[in-house]
C-alpha cells in the first residue's frame, strides 16, 4: 500500500483497504477528511494496480445517494475540501463508529447462495425450498456482520450477537433503518432499470447520540447492482447477475489465484472493464 498523501492542514489518522482518514490540525475542528483512493480490494487483499479514477467515481456516487436520502441523518459535514484531494474526498463528522456492518440482502446470491445450497438458510435464516441463484427473496433480510480488525476477515453474526455488541435498542434501530434505506434505494434503482441485489451500510453515533449513516453508501464497492432487463431475460445465472462492480476482479482472481500468498497483479483489461462498469452505473443512476 502506498504512503498516505501529505495534505497541508491535515494529519493522517488511518488507512483502510481503500480509504484514508485525516484529522484537522486545528484543535477546534473535529471534522474528519475521508479520502477515497483508487485502490481496489477483493478477498480482504488490496490489489495492484488500482482502478483509475475509482476514488472519484465512488465519492460521486456516495454523495449522490446521500442527497437522495437527505432525511436520513448522515455524517457529511460542511466545509471546503483541500485542493489536493478535491473530487475524491468528503468532510465528515467525527462519530463513534459501531462495530457492525449492516448487510441487507434482497436477492439470493454470493455467500448467501452457497449457504442456501448447503443448508436452506442465509446467515442462519431459513428460506423456502426451490429458490435459484439470483432469485428475489420473499422479503429483504438484515444479516449483520462484525467488523473485524484490519487484516482479519469480517464475520457474519446473528441478530442476537448484534444485540450483545451494541444493545437491544441500538441493534433494532440499525436493523430498521438499514431495511428502510435499502427499500428506498431499491425503488430508486428500479426506476433506473437496475436491481439493488444487496448492500452494506455502516453507522456511527454523534455526540448527541444520534445514529448517522456513515462511510460510503450504496456504491459499487458496497453493493451489488444488476441490469433489471437482463435479470429477467438472461438464460444463465452468470448472465443474469452481471454486476456493476468489482465482480469482474473477483471472478478473475478466483480463476487465476489459489488464495495462497499474495494475489497476482490485475491485467490491464480487467482494470479497464471494472472502471467502465463503475462509470456505467453512475451514468445509469444519475441519468
SERO-4910 file (N, C-alpha, C, O; in steps of 0.05 Angstrom, whole numbers):
BEGIN
 pado doro    nc1    nc2    nc3   cac1   cac2   cac3    cc1    cc2    cc3    oc1    oc2    oc3
  Unk    A     17    -24      0      0      0      0     18     25      0     37     26     15
  Unk    A     11     44    -17     27     68    -19     24     85      6      5     83     21
  Unk    A     44    103     10     43    121     33     21    141     30     14    149      8
  Unk    A      8    149     53    -14    168     51     -4    195     41     20    202     44
  Unk    A    -22    210     29    -15    237     19     -9    256     42    -19    253     64
  Unk    A      8    275     37     13    296     56     -5    319     48     -1    331     26
  Unk    A    -24    326     65    -44    346     59    -41    369     78    -45    365    102
  Unk    A    -34    393     69    -30    416     87    -54    421    104    -77    422     95
  Unk    A    -49    423    130    -71    428    149    -85    403    160   -103    405    176
  Unk    A    -76    380    150    -89    355    158    -69    334    166    -47    332    153
  Unk    A    -76    319    186    -58    298    197    -69    270    191    -93    265    197
  Unk    A    -53    253    179    -62    226    173    -69    211    198    -52    209    217
  Unk    A    -93    198    199   -101    182    221   -100    153    217    -90    137    234
  Unk    A   -109    144    193   -114    116    189   -117    110    159   -128    127    145
  Unk    A   -108     87    150   -112     79    123   -125     51    123   -115     32    135
  Unk    A   -149     49    111   -162     24    107   -154     12     80   -135     20     68
  Unk    A   -170     -7     71   -163    -20     46   -165      0     23   -148     -1      5
  Unk    A   -185     17     24   -189     35      1   -192     64      8   -193     82     -9
  Unk    A   -194     71     34   -197     98     43   -176    107     63   -166     90     78
  Unk    A   -170    132     63   -152    144     82   -166    166     98   -182    181     87
  Unk    A   -162    166    124   -175    186    142   -154    206    153   -132    198    160
  Unk    A   -162    231    154   -145    253    164   -161    269    184   -185    273    182
  Unk    A   -146    280    204   -158    298    224   -146    326    219   -123    329    211
  Unk    A   -162    346    224   -152    373    221   -131    379    242   -132    370    265
  Unk    A   -111    395    234    -90    404    253   -100    427    270    -86    435    289
  Unk    A   -124    437    264   -137    457    281   -150    443    304   -169    428    300
  Unk    A   -142    447    329   -153    433    352   -183    438    356   -196    423    369
  Unk    A   -193    460    345   -221    466    347   -239    454    326   -263    457    326
  Unk    A   -226    441    307   -241    429    284   -241    398    288   -220    385    285
  Unk    A   -264    387    293   -267    359    298   -274    342    274   -277    318    275
  Unk    A   -276    355    250   -284    341    227   -262    322    217   -239    325    223
  Unk    A   -271    301    202   -253    282    191   -253    285    161   -275    287    149
  Unk    A   -230    284    148   -228    284    119   -226    255    110   -207    241    117
  Unk    A   -245    246     94   -246    218     84   -238    219     55   -253    229     38
  Unk    A   -216    207     49   -205    207     22   -207    179     10   -197    160     20
  Unk    A   -222    178    -13   -225    152    -27   -203    150    -47   -199    167    -64
  Unk    A   -188    128    -45   -165    123    -63   -174    108    -88   -198    100    -90
  Unk    A   -156    103   -106   -161     85   -129   -154     56   -123   -155     39   -141
  Unk    A   -148     50    -98   -142     22    -91   -167      5    -94   -190     14    -90
  Unk    A   -162    -20   -101   -185    -39   -103   -178    -63    -86   -155    -72    -86
  Unk    A   -198    -74    -72   -193    -97    -55   -212   -119    -62   -234   -115    -72
  Unk    A   -203   -144    -57   -220   -167    -60   -209   -189    -42   -185   -192    -39
  Unk    A   -227   -205    -31   -219   -227    -13   -200   -217      9   -182   -230     17
  Unk    A   -206   -192     18   -192   -179     40   -162   -173     34   -146   -170     52
  Unk    A   -156   -171      8   -129   -162      0   -132   -136    -17   -150   -133    -33
  Unk    A   -113   -118    -13   -111    -95    -31    -95   -104    -55    -73   -116    -53
  Unk    A   -106    -99    -79    -94   -109   -104    -79    -88   -119    -81    -64   -112
  Unk    A    -64    -97   -138    -48    -79   -155    -52    -87   -184    -52   -110   -190
  Unk    A    -54    -67   -202    -56    -38   -196    -84    -30   -187   -102    -46   -187
  Unk    A    -87     -4   -180   -113      6   -174   -129     11   -199   -120      6   -221
  Unk    A   -154     20   -195   -172     26   -217   -172     57   -221   -180     71   -203
  Unk    A   -163     67   -244   -161     96   -248   -188    110   -243   -208    102   -253
  Unk    A   -186    131   -227   -209    149   -221   -231    135   -204   -253    145   -201
  Unk    A   -224    112   -193   -244     97   -176   -252    114   -152   -276    115   -145
  Unk    A   -233    127   -139   -240    143   -115   -259    165   -122   -278    171   -107
  Unk    A   -255    178   -145   -273    200   -153   -301    189   -160   -321    200   -153
  Unk    A   -302    166   -174   -327    154   -182   -343    146   -157   -367    151   -156
  Unk    A   -330    133   -138   -345    124   -114   -354    147    -96   -375    146    -85
  Unk    A   -337    167    -94   -345    191    -78   -369    205    -91   -387    212    -77
  Unk    A   -368    208   -118   -391    220   -132   -416    204   -127   -437    216   -122
  Unk    A   -414    178   -128   -438    161   -124   -448    163    -95   -472    165    -91
  Unk    A   -430    162    -76   -438    165    -48   -452    191    -43   -474    192    -31
  Unk    A   -441    213    -53   -453    239    -48   -480    241    -62   -499    254    -51
  Unk    A   -484    229    -85   -510    229    -98   -530    214    -81   -553    223    -78
  Unk    A   -522    192    -70   -541    177    -53   -547    191    -27   -570    191    -18
  Unk    A   -528    204    -15   -533    220      9   -554    241      3   -571    247     19
  Unk    A   -553    253    -21   -573    273    -29   -600    260    -32   -620    272    -23
  Unk    A   -602    236    -44   -628    223    -47   -640    215    -20   -664    213    -18
  Unk    A   -623    211      0   -632    202     26   -628    224     47   -620    219     70
  Unk    A   -633    248     39   -625    271     55   -640    273     82   -631    286    100
  Unk    A   -662    259     85   -677    259    110   -666    238    130   -674    237    153
  Unk    A   -647    221    121   -634    202    139   -609    216    150   -591    223    134
  Unk    A   -606    219    176   -582    232    187   -557    218    177   -554    193    177
  Unk    A   -537    234    167   -512    222    157   -488    238    168   -492    256    185
  Unk    A   -465    230    160   -440    241    171   -428    264    156   -407    275    164
  Unk    A   -441    273    135   -430    295    118   -429    321    133   -448    329    146
  Unk    A   -405    334    132   -401    360    146   -396    381    125   -385    375    103
  Unk    A   -403    406    131   -398    428    113   -368    436    114   -355    432    134
  Unk    A   -359    448     92   -332    458     91   -319    454     64   -330    442     46
  Unk    A   -295    466     62   -281    466     36   -262    442     35   -246    438     54
  Unk    A   -263    427     14   -245    404     10   -218    414      1   -216    431    -17
  Unk    A   -196    405     13   -169    413      3   -165    406    -26   -174    386    -36
  Unk    A   -152    425    -41   -148    421    -70   -135    395    -76   -141    383    -97
  Unk    A   -116    385    -59   -101    361    -65   -118    336    -68   -110    317    -81
  Unk    A   -142    337    -56   -159    313    -56   -188    320    -66   -206    305    -61
  Unk    A   -190    343    -79   -217    351    -89   -227    330   -109   -212    320   -126
  Unk    A   -252    324   -106   -265    305   -125   -266    277   -115   -283    261   -123
  Unk    A   -248    270    -96   -249    242    -86   -247    241    -56   -235    223    -44
  Unk    A   -259    261    -43   -260    261    -14   -284    276     -4   -297    290    -18
  Unk    A   -291    271     22   -313    285     35   -306    292     63   -289    279     76
  Unk    A   -317    314     73   -314    322    101   -336    308    117   -359    309    109
  Unk    A   -328    297    139   -348    282    155   -346    289    185   -325    298    194
  Unk    A   -368    286    199   -368    290    227   -352    268    241   -350    245    231
  Unk    A   -340    274    263   -327    254    279   -349    238    294   -365    250    309
  Unk    A   -350    212    290   -370    195    302   -357    172    317   -334    165    313
  Unk    A   -373    161    335   -365    136    347   -377    114    329   -401    109    329
  Unk    A   -359    101    313   -368     82    294   -376     56    308   -362     47    326
  Unk    A   -398     44    300   -408     19    311   -394     -5    298   -388     -4    274
  Unk    A   -389    -26    313   -373    -48    303   -388    -68    286   -382    -92    286
  Unk    A   -409    -59    273   -426    -77    258   -429    -67    229   -435    -43    225
  Unk    A   -426    -84    210   -433    -78    182   -462    -87    179   -469   -110    185
  Unk    A   -479    -69    170   -507    -74    167   -514    -83    139   -519    -66    121
  Unk    A   -513   -109    135   -517   -120    108   -547   -125    104   -560   -137    121
  Unk    A   -557   -117     81   -585   -123     73   -584   -137     47   -572   -128     28
  Unk    A   -597   -160     46   -598   -177     22   -627   -178     12   -645   -187     26
  Unk    A   -630   -169    -13   -657   -171    -25   -659   -194    -45   -681   -202    -52
  Unk    A   -636   -205    -53   -635   -226    -72   -616   -248    -62   -598   -242    -47
  Unk    A   -620   -272    -72   -603   -294    -63   -579   -296    -82   -582   -303   -105
  Unk    A   -555   -291    -71   -531   -291    -87   -506   -293    -69   -509   -291    -45
  Unk    A   -483   -296    -81   -458   -295    -67   -456   -316    -45   -464   -339    -49
  Unk    A   -446   -308    -22   -443   -327      0   -470   -337     10   -472   -359     21
  Unk    A   -491   -320      7   -517   -328     15   -527   -352     -1   -540   -370      9
  Unk    A   -521   -352    -27   -529   -374    -45   -514   -400    -36   -526   -421    -35
  Unk    A   -489   -398    -31   -473   -421    -23   -484   -433      3   -486   -458      5
  Unk    A   -491   -416     22   -503   -427     47   -530   -439     42   -537   -460     53
  Unk    A   -546   -426     25   -573   -437     19   -571   -465      6   -587   -482     13
  Unk    A   -553   -468    -12   -549   -494    -25   -542   -515     -4   -551   -538     -5
  Unk    A   -525   -507     16   -516   -526     36   -537   -533     57   -539   -555     66
  Unk    A   -552   -512     65   -569   -516     89   -597   -504     86   -613   -507    105
  Unk    A   -604   -491     64   -630   -479     61   -634   -453     77   -656   -444     81
  Unk    A   -612   -441     86   -613   -417    102   -594   -396     90   -576   -402     74
  Unk    A   -598   -371     98   -579   -349     93   -573   -336    120   -591   -325    133
  Unk    A   -548   -338    128   -539   -327    155   -557   -339    177   -564   -326    196
  Unk    A   -564   -365    173   -579   -379    193   -609   -375    191   -624   -387    206
  Unk    A   -618   -358    173   -647   -352    170   -659   -372    150   -650   -372    127
  Unk    A   -678   -388    157   -690   -408    139   -704   -394    116   -718   -374    119
  Unk    A   -701   -406     92   -715   -396     68   -731   -418     54   -725   -442     59
  Unk    A   -750   -411     38   -766   -431     24   -748   -448      6   -728   -439     -4
  Unk    A   -756   -473      1   -742   -491    -17   -747   -482    -46   -767   -469    -52
  Unk    A   -728   -490    -64   -733   -486    -92   -723   -459   -104   -728   -454   -127
  Unk    A   -710   -443    -88   -700   -417    -98   -676   -422   -116   -661   -441   -112
  Unk    A   -672   -405   -136   -650   -407   -154   -630   -385   -148   -636   -364   -136
  Unk    A   -605   -389   -157   -584   -368   -154   -594   -343   -168   -600   -343   -192
  Unk    A   -595   -321   -153   -603   -295   -164   -633   -289   -160   -642   -267   -168
  Unk    A   -648   -307   -148   -676   -302   -144   -681   -280   -123   -664   -276   -105
  Unk    A   -703   -266   -126   -711   -246   -106   -720   -261    -81   -735   -281    -83
  Unk    A   -712   -252    -58   -720   -264    -33   -749   -256    -26   -759   -235    -35
  Unk    A   -763   -272    -11   -790   -265     -3   -792   -238     10   -812   -223      5
  Unk    A   -772   -230     25   -770   -203     36   -741   -198     42   -726   -217     47
  Unk    A   -732   -173     41   -704   -167     47   -696   -177     75   -711   -176     94
  Unk    A   -671   -186     77   -661   -197    102   -639   -178    113   -622   -169     98
  Unk    A   -640   -173    139   -619   -159    153   -600   -180    164   -607   -195    182
  Unk    A   -575   -181    154   -556   -201    162   -530   -187    170   -512   -184    154
  Unk    A   -528   -179    195   -505   -163    204   -479   -179    204   -479   -204    204
  Unk    A   -457   -164    204   -431   -176    205   -414   -160    225   -418   -136    229
  Unk    A   -396   -173    239   -378   -160    257   -354   -149    241   -341   -164    227
  Unk    A   -348   -124    245   -325   -111    230   -299   -119    244   -293   -110    266
  Unk    A   -285   -137    231   -260   -147    242   -238   -126    241   -239   -109    224
  Unk    A   -218   -128    258   -195   -110    257   -181   -113    230   -184   -134    216
  Unk    A   -166    -93    223   -151    -93    197   -135   -118    194   -120   -126    212
  Unk    A   -137   -131    171   -122   -155    165   -137   -181    172   -127   -202    165
  Unk    A   -160   -179    185   -176   -202    192   -202   -202    176   -210   -181    165
  Unk    A   -215   -225    174   -240   -227    159   -264   -218    175   -266   -225    199
  Unk    A   -282   -203    162   -307   -197    175   -322   -223    180   -319   -242    166
  Unk    A   -339   -222    201   -353   -247    209   -383   -243    210   -393   -224    223
  Unk    A   -398   -259    195   -427   -258    196   -435   -265    225   -425   -284    237
  Unk    A   -455   -250    235   -464   -255    262   -495   -255    263   -508   -246    244
  Unk    A   -506   -267    284   -535   -267    287   -544   -240    298   -528   -224    308
  Unk    A   -570   -235    295   -581   -210    307   -577   -210    337   -572   -189    349
  Unk    A   -579   -234    349   -574   -236    378   -546   -227    386   -542   -215    407
  Unk    A   -527   -234    369   -499   -226    374   -497   -196    371   -482   -183    385
  Unk    A   -511   -184    351   -511   -155    348   -522   -141    372   -511   -120    380
  Unk    A   -542   -153    385   -553   -142    409   -532   -142    431   -529   -123    447
  Unk    A   -516   -164    433   -495   -165    453   -474   -143    448   -463   -133    467
  Unk    A   -469   -137    423   -448   -117    417   -456    -89    421   -441    -72    431
  Unk    A   -482    -82    414   -490    -53    415   -515    -48    432   -523    -25    435
  Unk    A   -527    -69    443   -551    -66    459   -576    -70    442   -576    -67    418
  Unk    A   -597    -78    455   -622    -86    441   -634    -62    426   -643    -65    403
  Unk    A   -636    -39    439   -648    -16    426   -632     -7    401   -644     -1    380
  Unk    A   -606     -5    404   -590      4    381   -590    -17    359   -591    -10    335
  Unk    A   -589    -42    366   -590    -63    345   -616    -62    329   -616    -65    305
  Unk    A   -638    -59    343   -664    -56    330   -665    -32    312   -676    -33    290
  Unk    A   -653    -10    321   -652     14    305   -635     10    280   -643     18    258
  Unk    A   -612     -3    283   -595     -9    259   -610    -26    239   -609    -21    215
  Unk    A   -624    -47    249   -639    -64    231   -661    -49    216   -664    -51    192
  Unk    A   -677    -33    231   -700    -20    219   -691      2    199   -702      5    178
  Unk    A   -670     18    207   -660     38    188   -648     26    163   -652     35    141
  Unk    A   -632      5    167   -619     -8    144   -640    -19    125   -637    -15    101
  Unk    A   -661    -32    135   -681    -43    117   -697    -21    103   -704    -24     80
  Unk    A   -702      1    118   -717     23    105   -700     37     84   -711     43     62
  Unk    A   -675     41     89   -657     54     69   -654     36     44   -655     45     22
  Unk    A   -650     10     49   -648     -8     27   -674     -7     10   -672     -7    -15
  Unk    A   -697     -8     23   -722     -8      8   -725     17     -9   -733     15    -32
  Unk    A   -718     40      1   -720     65    -15   -700     65    -37   -706     73    -60
  Unk    A   -675     56    -32   -655     56    -52   -662     36    -74   -657     42    -98
  Unk    A   -673     13    -67   -681     -6    -87   -703      5   -105   -703     -1   -129
  Unk    A   -721     20    -94   -742     33   -111   -730     53   -130   -738     53   -154
  Unk    A   -711     69   -121   -698     88   -138   -683     74   -160   -684     82   -184
  Unk    A   -668     53   -153   -653     38   -173   -672     25   -193   -666     25   -217
  Unk    A   -694     15   -184   -714      2   -202   -724     22   -223   -728     15   -246
  Unk    A   -728     47   -215   -737     68   -234   -716     73   -256   -723     83   -277
  Unk    A   -691     65   -251   -669     69   -270   -663     43   -285   -643     41   -300
  Unk    A   -680     23   -282   -676     -3   -295   -655    -20   -282   -643    -37   -295
  Unk    A   -650    -16   -256   -630    -30   -242   -642    -45   -218   -662    -37   -207
  Unk    A   -629    -67   -211   -636    -82   -187   -614    -78   -166   -590    -81   -172
  Unk    A   -621    -70   -142   -602    -69   -120   -604    -95   -105   -622    -99    -88
  Unk    A   -587   -114   -111   -589   -141   -101   -582   -142    -71   -596   -155    -56
  Unk    A   -561   -128    -63   -554   -127    -34   -536   -103    -30   -525    -92    -49
  Unk    A   -532    -97     -5   -515    -74      2   -506    -77     31   -517    -93     46
  Unk    A   -486    -61     39   -479    -60     67   -476    -31     75   -465    -14     60
  Unk    A   -486    -24     99   -484      2    110   -466      2    135   -464    -18    148
  Unk    A   -454     25    140   -441     29    166   -452     54    179   -460     73    166
  Unk    A   -454     52    205   -466     74    221   -448     82    244   -432     66    254
  Unk    A   -451    107    252   -437    118    275   -456    134    291   -478    141    282
  Unk    A   -448    141    315   -464    156    334   -450    183    340   -426    183    347
  Unk    A   -465    205    338   -452    231    343   -453    237    373   -463    221    389
  Unk    A   -443    261    380   -441    268    408   -468    270    422   -470    268    446
  Unk    A   -489    274    406   -516    276    418   -531    249    419   -554    248    427
  Unk    A   -517    228    410   -529    202    410   -545    195    385   -559    174    384
  Unk    A   -544    213    365   -559    208    340   -545    187    323   -521    190    318
  Unk    A   -560    168    313   -548    148    294   -546    161    267   -565    172    256
  Unk    A   -522    158    254   -517    171    228   -505    151    209   -487    136    215
  Unk    A   -516    152    184   -506    136    162   -478    147    155   -475    171    151
  Unk    A   -458    129    153   -431    139    151   -416    123    129   -427    105    117
  Unk    A   -391    130    126   -373    117    107   -385    121     78   -398    142     73
  Unk    A   -380    102     60   -392    104     34   -421     93     36   -427     79     55
  Unk    A   -437     99     16   -464     89     17   -473     81    -12   -472     98    -30
  Unk    A   -482     56    -15   -494     47    -40   -476     50    -64   -486     56    -86
  Unk    A   -450     46    -60   -431     48    -82   -427     20    -94   -437      0    -85
  Unk    A   -411     20   -116   -404     -5   -129   -387    -23   -111   -386    -47   -116
  Unk    A   -374    -11    -91   -357    -27    -73   -372    -39    -50   -364    -59    -38
  Unk    A   -396    -28    -44   -411    -37    -21   -437    -50    -29   -452    -59    -11
  Unk    A   -443    -52    -55   -469    -61    -64   -466    -77    -89   -447    -74   -104
  Unk    A   -486    -95    -94   -489   -108   -120   -512    -96   -135   -535    -96   -125
  Unk    A   -507    -86   -159   -528    -76   -177   -528    -94   -201   -508   -102   -212
  Unk    A   -553   -101   -211   -556   -116   -235   -574   -101   -254   -590    -84   -246
  Unk    A   -571   -106   -280   -589    -95   -300   -616   -110   -298   -616   -135   -301
  Unk    A   -638    -96   -294   -664   -109   -289   -674   -125   -313   -684   -147   -310
  Unk    A   -670   -114   -337   -680   -128   -361   -664   -153   -366   -675   -174   -373
  Unk    A   -638   -151   -363   -621   -175   -366   -628   -196   -345   -629   -220   -351
  Unk    A   -633   -188   -320   -641   -206   -299   -666   -221   -306   -669   -245   -300
  Unk    A   -685   -208   -319   -710   -221   -326   -707   -240   -350   -722   -259   -352
  Unk    A   -688   -234   -368   -688   -249   -394   -664   -267   -398   -665   -284   -416
  Unk    A   -643   -264   -382   -618   -280   -387   -623   -310   -384   -640   -318   -368
  Unk    A   -607   -325   -399   -611   -354   -399   -596   -367   -376   -603   -389   -367
  Unk    A   -574   -355   -366   -558   -368   -346   -555   -349   -321   -558   -325   -324
  Unk    A   -549   -361   -298   -545   -344   -274   -522   -324   -278   -524   -302   -268
  Unk    A   -501   -333   -292   -478   -315   -295   -486   -290   -311   -478   -268   -304
  Unk    A   -501   -294   -333   -511   -271   -348   -531   -254   -332   -531   -230   -333
  Unk    A   -548   -268   -318   -570   -256   -303   -559   -236   -282   -571   -215   -277
  Unk    A   -536   -243   -270   -526   -228   -248   -500   -213   -254   -484   -208   -236
  Unk    A   -496   -205   -279   -473   -189   -286   -475   -162   -271   -494   -147   -276
  Unk    A   -456   -156   -254   -459   -134   -236   -441   -110   -243   -421   -113   -257
  Unk    A   -450    -87   -233   -436    -62   -238   -416    -56   -216   -417    -35   -203
  Unk    A   -397    -74   -212   -379    -70   -190   -353    -85   -196   -346    -89   -220
  Unk    A   -339    -93   -176   -313   -106   -179   -316   -136   -181   -296   -151   -177
  Unk    A   -340   -146   -188   -343   -175   -192   -325   -185   -213   -316   -208   -212
  Unk    A   -319   -169   -233   -300   -176   -254   -273   -183   -242   -260   -203   -250
  Unk    A   -265   -167   -222   -240   -172   -208   -241   -198   -192   -223   -214   -193
  Unk    A   -263   -202   -177   -266   -226   -161   -265   -251   -179   -252   -270   -172
  Unk    A   -279   -250   -201   -281   -273   -219   -253   -279   -231   -245   -303   -232
  Unk    A   -238   -259   -238   -212   -263   -250   -193   -275   -229   -178   -294   -234
  Unk    A   -194   -264   -204   -177   -275   -183   -185   -304   -177   -167   -321   -173
  Unk    A   -211   -310   -176   -219   -337   -169   -209   -357   -190   -203   -380   -183
  Unk    A   -206   -348   -215   -197   -366   -236   -167   -367   -238   -156   -385   -251
  Unk    A   -153   -347   -226   -124   -345   -231   -107   -345   -205    -83   -340   -206
  Unk    A   -119   -350   -183   -105   -349   -157   -117   -369   -138   -141   -371   -135
  Unk    A   -100   -384   -124   -109   -404   -105   -112   -394    -77   -116   -409    -58
  Unk    A   -111   -367    -74   -114   -354    -48    -91   -361    -29    -94   -358     -4
  Unk    A    -69   -370    -40    -45   -374    -24    -24   -353    -30    -19   -347    -54
  Unk    A    -13   -341    -10      6   -319    -14     -7   -294    -24    -31   -290    -22
  Unk    A     10   -276    -35      0   -251    -46    -15   -255    -72     -8   -272    -88
  Unk    A    -37   -240    -76    -51   -243   -102    -35   -232   -125    -18   -214   -121
  Unk    A    -40   -242   -149    -26   -232   -173    -35   -204   -181    -57   -195   -173
  Unk    A    -19   -191   -197    -26   -165   -208    -49   -168   -227    -51   -188   -241
  Unk    A    -67   -148   -227    -90   -149   -245    -82   -142   -274    -67   -123   -277
  Unk    A    -92   -156   -294    -86   -149   -322   -100   -122   -329   -120   -114   -317
  Unk    A    -88   -108   -348    -98    -82   -356   -127    -83   -365   -143    -65   -359
  Unk    A   -135   -105   -379   -162   -106   -390   -182   -110   -367   -205   -101   -369
  Unk    A   -175   -124   -346   -193   -128   -323   -197   -101   -309   -219    -94   -300
  Unk    A   -175    -86   -305   -177    -59   -293   -195    -41   -310   -212    -27   -298
  Unk    A   -191    -41   -336   -207    -23   -354   -236    -31   -353   -253    -14   -352
  Unk    A   -242    -57   -354   -270    -66   -353   -284    -58   -327   -307    -50   -326
  Unk    A   -269    -60   -305   -280    -53   -279   -286    -23   -278   -308    -15   -269
  Unk    A   -268     -6   -288   -273     23   -288   -297     29   -306   -313     47   -299
  Unk    A   -300     15   -328   -323     20   -346   -349     14   -332   -369     29   -335
  Unk    A   -350     -8   -317   -375    -15   -303   -381      5   -281   -405     11   -277
  Unk    A   -361     15   -267   -366     36   -247   -378     61   -260   -398     72   -249
  Unk    A   -367     69   -282   -377     93   -296   -405     89   -306   -421    107   -305
  Unk    A   -410     65   -317   -437     60   -328   -458     61   -307   -480     71   -311
  Unk    A   -452     51   -283   -471     51   -261   -478     80   -254   -502     87   -251
  Unk    A   -458     97   -251   -464    125   -244   -480    139   -266   -499    154   -260
  Unk    A   -474    133   -291   -489    145   -313   -518    136   -312   -537    152   -315
  Unk    A   -523    110   -307   -550     99   -306   -566    112   -283   -589    119   -286
  Unk    A   -553    114   -259   -568    124   -236   -574    154   -238   -596    163   -233
  Unk    A   -554    169   -247   -557    199   -247   -572    208   -272   -582    231   -273
  Unk    A   -572    192   -293   -587    199   -317   -570    215   -336   -580    223   -357
***
